[in-house]
Amino acid sequence: MTNVLRRSSTPPGVGAEPPTLPEGIDLARLSQRKVLPLRHPAQWVLTIVVLILVVNFGQTLFTNPEWGWSKVGTWLFNPAILAGIRLTIEATLISAVVSFVLGIVVALARLSRNPVLSTLSWLYVWVFRSLPLILVLIFLYNLGNLYPSIGIGIPFGPQFEVKTVAVLSDLTLGVVGLSLAEIAFASEIVRAGILAVDQGQIEASKALGISRRRQFTRIVLPQALRSIVPAYVNQIVGLLKGSSLLFYVSLLDLFGVVQNLGSTYPTDVIPLLVVASIWYLVFTSVISVIQYYIERHYARGSLRVLPPTPLQRVRRFVVGLGRSDTATTAPSDRKVTR
């Protein structure tokens, strides 16, 4: 018995003989055999090892008294902690909005044909992408020593001046520092999203006589947001964590409050750090949910079928369980009406 199919000498096409199976093979018997999936023993071993490590960590997490879970519940909604949370949210939201709007301006300036605008915007991005955020914040904090008063007016002529300390309050100082660094990164994200739009659509809009402003607001920006939103939301998460550096310029955000309370109550340092970690996880989770729905909204023009929301997935799972229970019900248990 040969182990290969016998090939016909006739070339493929009309009148070609179909291939024949080796002798002694029964197709009906083969069709009744159960198909077994390929086994991956290495994956099972790795899964067991990971589960053992997770269980061991969970055991130490809830059995080690040094974590102080009872104190975590006490500090979680402490008024000082809530005040730090409010400041963190305010600084993050204001900086996120300001940096996104001005990031669009800087990105358009970089894409401009004007050599002055493109050069200045490139210099701005180069400088603030190079400087650490903590350095920018500390520099702004000491800006009053360098410039006791700031003003605007005619160069080398009359100017309207105010004291720097009166203009830069603590919150303003933190928002300006966060925004200056964030604008540079936001502009690069926006510029990359704009360049990702098909140039053929821009040329078609020009051929139709659409103004440049409407080209950007109606054609370019909505398509660019598909790639801008995921990257910029990740940047907002980094901005949220970067707001913890406001503590070094005397702003008591969430991290600053935890630091102060930890120095006052040295035995509660670990529970306070756990409280800060929980709140940062909550903030990041909320941002991730918002990101999911925004991405789903802007995916309407590129996907034929939108991905289901988490609630829709849960509903389908529950409905699937109900149908499986109905399907597995024995015929004898059902009522037959005639």
C-alpha positions in Angstrom: 0.0 0.0 0.0 1.4 3.3 -1.0 1.6 6.3 1.4 0.9 9.0 -1.1 -1.9 9.9 -3.4 -1.6 8.7 -7.0 -1.4 11.7 -9.3 -3.1 11.7 -12.6 -1.0 12.2 -15.7 -3.7 14.5 -17.1 -3.1 18.2 -16.3 -5.6 20.0 -14.1 -8.7 21.2 -15.9 -11.6 19.8 -17.7 -11.4 16.0 -18.0 -8.8 15.6 -15.3 -9.1 12.5 -13.1 -9.8 13.2 -9.4 -7.1 12.1 -7.0 -7.6 8.7 -5.4 -7.0 7.7 -1.8 -4.6 4.9 -0.9 -6.1 1.4 -0.7 -7.6 0.3 2.6 -8.8 3.7 3.8 -12.4 4.1 4.7 -13.7 7.7 4.4 -16.8 7.0 6.5 -14.7 5.6 9.3 -12.3 8.6 9.2 -15.2 11.1 9.4 -16.4 9.4 12.6 -13.1 9.8 14.4 -12.8 12.5 17.0 -10.4 15.4 16.2 -8.1 16.0 19.2 -6.5 19.4 19.6 -2.8 19.8 19.7 -1.5 19.7 23.3 0.9 22.3 24.7 2.4 20.9 27.9 4.8 23.8 28.3 1.9 26.3 28.5 0.2 24.2 31.2 3.4 24.0 33.2 3.9 27.8 32.9 0.3 28.4 33.8 0.6 26.3 37.0 3.8 28.1 38.0 2.2 31.5 37.5 -0.9 30.4 39.5 1.3 29.2 42.3 3.1 32.5 42.4 -0.2 34.5 42.4 -1.6 32.4 45.2 1.6 32.8 47.3 1.5 36.6 46.8 -2.2 36.7 47.7 -1.5 34.8 50.8 1.2 37.2 51.9 -1.0 40.1 50.9 -3.8 39.3 53.2 -2.0 37.4 56.0 1.0 39.8 56.6 -0.2 42.2 59.3 2.4 44.8 58.2 0.1 45.7 55.3 -2.3 47.2 57.9 -5.5 46.7 56.0 -7.6 47.9 58.9 -5.8 51.2 58.8 -6.2 51.4 55.0 -9.9 51.5 55.5 -9.5 54.3 58.0 -7.3 56.5 55.8 -9.1 55.8 52.5 -11.7 58.5 52.9 -9.8 60.7 55.2 -10.6 64.5 54.6 -6.9 65.2 54.0 -6.7 62.4 51.4 -9.9 63.7 49.7 -8.5 67.2 49.6 -5.3 65.9 47.9 -7.4 63.9 45.5 -9.4 67.1 44.5 -6.2 69.0 43.8 -4.8 66.1 41.8 -7.9 65.9 39.6 -8.1 69.7 39.1 -4.4 69.9 38.1 -4.7 66.9 35.8 -7.9 67.9 34.0 -6.9 71.6 33.5 -3.4 70.5 32.2 -4.9 67.9 29.9 -7.3 70.3 28.3 -4.8 73.1 27.9 -2.1 70.9 26.6 -4.4 69.2 24.0 -5.7 72.5 22.7 -2.2 74.2 22.6 -0.7 70.9 21.3 -2.9 71.2 18.2 -1.7 74.8 17.7 2.0 73.8 18.0 1.4 70.8 15.7 -0.2 73.0 13.1 2.7 75.4 13.5 5.2 72.6 12.9 3.3 71.6 9.7 3.1 75.2 8.5 5.1 76.4 5.5 6.0 79.5 7.5 9.7 79.0 8.4 9.4 81.2 11.6 6.4 79.3 13.0 7.8 75.8 12.1 11.2 76.7 13.5 9.9 78.2 16.8 7.5 75.2 17.3 10.3 72.8 16.7 12.5 74.6 19.2 9.7 74.5 21.8 9.1 70.8 21.3 12.9 70.1 21.5 13.4 72.0 24.7 10.5 70.7 26.7 10.9 67.1 25.5 14.4 67.3 26.8 13.9 68.8 30.2 12.6 66.6 33.1 9.3 67.6 34.5 10.7 68.0 38.0 13.3 70.5 36.6 10.5 72.5 34.9 8.4 72.7 38.1 11.3 73.7 40.3 12.5 76.3 37.7 9.0 77.9 37.7 8.8 77.8 41.5 11.9 80.0 41.6 10.8 82.2 38.7 10.0 85.0 41.1 13.7 85.3 42.0 14.7 85.6 38.4 11.8 87.9 37.4 10.3 89.7 40.3 7.7 91.2 37.9 6.4 90.2 34.5 4.7 92.3 32.0 3.7 92.8 28.4 4.1 95.9 26.1 6.4 97.5 23.6 9.9 96.1 23.6 12.3 98.6 25.3 9.2 100.8 25.8 6.3 101.1 28.2 5.0 97.9 29.6 2.2 96.7 31.9 3.9 94.9 34.8 2.6 92.8 37.7 4.4 90.9 40.4 5.3 87.4 39.5 4.2 86.0 42.9 0.7 87.6 42.5 0.2 86.0 39.1 1.6 82.5 39.8 -0.4 81.0 42.6 0.4 77.5 43.7 -2.2 75.8 41.5 -1.4 78.1 38.6 2.3 77.2 39.0 1.5 73.5 38.9 -0.8 73.7 35.9 1.6 75.8 33.9 4.5 73.4 34.7 2.5 70.3 33.8 1.1 72.0 30.7 4.4 73.3 29.3 5.9 69.8 29.4 2.7 68.1 28.1 2.1 70.4 25.2 5.4 69.2 23.6 4.3 65.6 23.7 0.7 66.3 22.8 1.8 68.3 19.7 3.8 65.3 18.4 0.9 63.0 19.0 -1.4 65.4 17.1 1.1 65.8 14.3 1.5 62.1 13.8 -2.3 61.7 13.7 -2.6 64.4 11.1 0.1 62.9 8.9 -1.6 59.5 9.1 -4.7 60.8 7.3 -4.8 59.9 3.6 -3.4 62.8 1.5 -5.8 61.9 -1.3 -8.8 63.1 0.8 -7.1 66.4 1.4 -6.4 66.8 -2.3 -10.0 66.0 -3.0 -11.3 68.5 -0.6 -9.1 71.1 -2.1 -10.4 70.2 -5.6 -14.0 70.7 -4.3 -13.0 74.2 -3.1 -13.5 73.5 0.7 -11.8 76.1 2.8 -8.7 75.1 4.8 -10.5 75.6 8.1 -13.3 73.2 7.1 -10.8 70.8 5.7 -9.1 70.5 9.1 -12.3 70.5 11.3 -14.5 68.3 9.1 -12.1 66.0 7.3 -8.6 65.8 8.8 -9.2 66.1 12.5 -12.1 63.5 12.8 -10.0 60.9 11.0 -6.8 61.9 12.9 -8.6 61.4 16.2 -8.7 57.7 15.7 -5.0 57.5 16.2 -4.7 60.6 18.4 -7.1 59.4 21.2 -5.4 56.2 22.3 -2.0 57.8 22.4 -3.1 60.9 24.1 -5.2 59.0 26.7 -2.0 57.1 27.6 -0.3 60.5 27.9 -3.0 61.6 30.3 -2.3 58.6 32.5 1.3 59.7 32.5 0.2 63.2 33.3 -1.9 61.9 36.2 1.2 60.1 37.7 3.4 63.1 36.9 1.2 65.3 39.0 2.7 63.6 42.0 5.8 65.8 41.4 3.7 68.8 42.5 4.6 67.9 46.1 8.1 69.2 45.4 6.8 72.7 44.7 4.7 72.8 47.9 1.4 71.6 46.4 -0.3 69.0 48.5 -1.8 66.7 45.9 -2.6 63.1 46.7 1.0 62.0 46.9 2.0 65.1 48.9 -0.7 64.5 51.5 0.4 60.9 51.8 4.0 62.0 52.3 3.0 64.5 55.0 0.8 62.1 56.8 3.5 59.4 56.6 6.0 61.7 58.3 3.4 62.5 61.0 2.3 58.9 61.5 5.5 56.8 60.8 3.7 53.6 61.8 1.1 54.1 59.0 3.5 54.6 56.1 2.6 51.3 54.3 -1.2 51.7 54.7 -0.9 55.3 53.4 1.1 54.1 50.4 -1.6 51.4 49.8 -4.3 54.1 49.9 -2.5 56.2 47.3 -2.0 53.2 45.1 -5.7 52.4 45.3 -6.8 55.9 44.3 -4.3 56.0 41.4 -5.7 52.6 40.2 -9.2 54.0 40.4 -8.3 57.1 38.4 -6.5 55.1 35.7 -9.5 52.7 35.5 -11.9 55.5 34.9 -9.7 57.0 32.2 -9.4 53.6 30.5 -13.3 53.3 30.4 -13.6 56.7 28.9 -10.9 55.9 26.4 -12.8 52.7 25.3 -16.0 54.6 24.6 -14.2 57.4 22.8 -12.3 55.0 20.6 -15.5 53.1 19.9 -17.2 56.4 18.9 -14.5 57.3 16.4 -14.2 53.8 15.0 -17.7 54.1 13.4 -16.3 55.2 10.1 -13.6 52.5 9.8 -15.4 49.3 11.2 -18.5 47.7 9.7 -19.5 46.2 13.1 -18.5 48.0 16.3 -17.0 45.9 19.1 -19.5 45.1 21.9 -19.4 47.2 25.1 -18.6 45.4 28.4 -22.3 45.5 29.3 -23.3 44.0 26.0 -20.7 41.2 26.5 -22.1 40.5 30.0 -25.6 40.4 28.5 -24.6 38.0 25.8 -22.9 35.8 28.3 -26.0 35.6 30.5 -28.2 35.0 27.5 -25.9 32.3 26.3 -26.0 30.6 29.7 -29.8 30.7 29.7 -29.9 29.1 26.2 -27.5 26.4 27.2 -29.6 25.5 30.2 -32.7 25.3 28.1 -30.9 23.2 25.5 -29.6 20.7 28.1 -33.1 20.2 29.6 -34.2 16.6 29.3 -37.1 16.0 26.9 -39.0 14.1 29.7 -38.9 17.2 31.9 -40.8 19.3 29.3 -44.5 19.5 29.0 -45.9 18.4 25.7 -49.2 20.0 24.7 -51.3 18.8 21.9 
